[in-house]
Amino acid sequence: NQTVFHDEGECHFVWVQNTMRDEIDGLPDYHGQYEMFDAIDTLLSTISRGTSLNLDPTLVLRIDPELVARNGVRKGSDNALIVGETGSAGYMEMSGSGIVAGISVLKEQRTYALESVQCVIPAPELMAAQGTSSVALKMIYAPMLARTDKFRVTYGDAIIRLLSAMLRAAQ
């Protein structure tokens, strides 16, 4: 690393409290959503793990376990299972209904969490619709714009202080 002394007499750094509160740094934009984010993370992990583990179907054999222990089992298209007249073999595959339900719950939790923190992420098909007017866009982004309005005074002052220091340095 190279250190350069600008010798301008001030630090070109402005600290801004996020959300005005008694706490010194303010509250994060996602305050109160820690548990929801943990739940979403856990659900996504469970869905991913369950799907990955069930992509390879489980072989189900209805034959004498001693016969399997003695001869072993070979799976794949180049092998055949000989199970005798009273035995049977088949694959147990997941129907996917649990995964579909999990994804549905995940989407709902995500929507709720984003709405709770006034974050708008519109659906691509909504944004791709031809003729989306500026009025429609304002309606879509209204919650996030309202949240941004709360920061205008705090961040506006910080930007003025930062730009003022930059102008003094440029002069």
N, C-alpha and C positions, 0 to 999 in steps of 0.2 A: 504494500500500500504506500501511496505517496501522499504526504501531507503538504497542503498548500495554505499559506497564511495570506488571507486577502487584505488584512489590515484596514478593514472598513469601519471598525469601531462598533459593530453590532452583529448579533447572531441572526442569520437568515432562516429563522425557524419561528413558527407561530403555533402555540399550543391552544387547542380549542376543546372545551368541554362538550361531550357529545350531546346528551339530553340533559337539560338543566335539572339538576337535583342537588341534594345536600352532599352527595358523594363527590369527591374531588374530581374524578374523571367523568362523572355522569354515568348514565345507564346505557348499556349497549342497545342497539336498535331491536335486538331480538330478546330483550329482557322478558322474563316470565315464560319463555318457550323452551327452556333447557330440557324439561321432562318430555315434551312433545318431540324434540329433536332426538333424544335418546330412544324414544319409542319407535320413531321412524327408522333410525339406524338399526335397531334390533330386528324390526320387521323385515327390512330390506336384507339384512344378513340371513335371516331365517329362510326367506323366499329363495335367495341365491343358493344357499346350502342345500335346501330341500330339492330344488330343481336340478342342481348338479348331481346330487347323489342318486336321483331317480331317473336320470337320462339313460343309464344302463339298466335294462330290466333285470329283475331278479328271477333266477331259474327256480322253479318249484317242481320237485320230484316226489311222486307218490310211489316210492319203492322202499324196499328193505334197506335201512341205513347201513347194515353190515355189507350188503352188496356194493354200495357206493364206496364204503371204506376200503373194500378189497380191490375194486376195479378202478376207482376214481371216476371223475366226470370230465369229459372233454366237450367244450362248447365251441360253436363256430360252424360255418357253412361246410367245412371239410370233415365234419364229425357227425356221427349219428348216436343217439341215445337208444340203447336197447333196454326196455323196461319190463319186458315180459307181458303176458296177457292180462295180468291184474294190475300192473303198474301204469302210471301215466306221467307225462312231463308237459310242462307249459311254462310260459313266461308270465310273471306278475308285473304288470306295468301300471304306472300311475295314470289316473284318468285326467289329471291336470286341474281338477276342480278346486283343490286346495290352493294351488298356485294362483289360479284365476281370482279366487276370493281374496287371497293375500295381496295381490296386485291392486285389486279394487279398494281394499282398506288402505293400502299405502298411498294411492292417489288421493283418497279423501283426507287422510291425515296431512299430506303435503299441502293440499289446497287450504285446509284449515290453518295450518302453521303459517303459510304465506299471507293469508288474509289477516291473521292476528297481528302480524308485524307490518301490515299495510304494504306488502311487496306484491307488485303486479307482474306476472309473467303470462302474457296472453297466449292462447293456443295458436300455433302456426297457421292453422286453417282460418282462424278469425282474422289474422293479420294479412293473410294472402288474399282475402276477399277483395275483389275489384270494387272500386268505388267507396272504399272506407273513408268517410269524410273526416275532416279535422274535428268536427263536433263529436263524432263517434269515438275517435281516438282520445279526446279529452275525457269522455265518459269512462272509457276503458281504464285509463291511467289516473282517474280522479283520486282513488284512495292513496296512491303513492305520491301524487302531487300535493295532496293535503298534508301528508307527512313531511314532505320537503319544505313546505311553507313554514313549518315550525323551526326549521334550521336556518332560514334565510337571515335572521338577525344575527345569530351566533356566528355562522360561517361567513356571512357578508362582511362583518366587522373584521374577522380574521383575514379574509382575502384582501381587504383594504390595507390592513397593517403589513401584510406580506408584500403586496405590490408597491406600497410606499417605500419600504426598505429597498426593494429592487430598483425603483426609480432613483432613489438617493445614490445607490451604488453605481448606476449607469451614468449619472451626471458627473 
